[in-house]
């Protein structure tokens, strides 16, 4: 896998693209010379984690024919107070929406993403404490 990044406007703003040929922007805080025009690189790491784990879980649940209408992921991460300010703890909370979703299917999908399919989880899990939880929300009559 290859990534190309280029500095924009002599600031901490960078445009980057990978083999998928899609551009993403990254930036830093104004205090250190950034323009705050885009996500920070450490946020991008969590975006990647959210995308990797969620797409694996969605695929697994689809194969299980689980009636998930949609789901959300919330990630909370703690960072070290001293440089290089790495992540020290990451918690993923998955919120599944739909009627008749089985807890055992959700638990199995999360477990398979964690132990077998999500390379970001496997990589980060070697150096960061990662926990997860889930919630199943059945739509009310108003939501339907």
C-alpha positions, 0 to 999 in steps of 0.5 A: 500500500502506498500513500502520497501526501503534499503540503498545502500553503506552507502550513500544517495542511496536507492533502493525501491520497492512497491507491484508491485515488481519493484525496483527504485533507489533514491539518493542525491547530493554529497554535502550531501553524495549522489553519484548522481547515481539516481533521488532524492526523490522530483523528484520521487514525480513529476514522480508519479504525471506525471504518475498518471495524464497522465495515467488517461488522456490517458485512458479517451481520449482513451474512447472518441476515440480521435485520440491522437497519443502520448502526453507529459507532462512537469512539472515545480515545485517551491520549498520553499527556506527554509527546508523542501523545499516543493513544493509551485507551480506546473504547468503541461503542456500537449502536445498532438500530432495527427490529429483532436484532439478536444480541448473540449475532451482534456479539459474534460480529464484533468478536470476529471483527476484533479477532479475525477481520479488522487489521486496524483493530489487530494492529492497534490492539498490540499497543493500546488497551481497546474495549468495546460495548454495544447497544441495540435500539428498536425503533419506536412507532414515531421513528418508523 
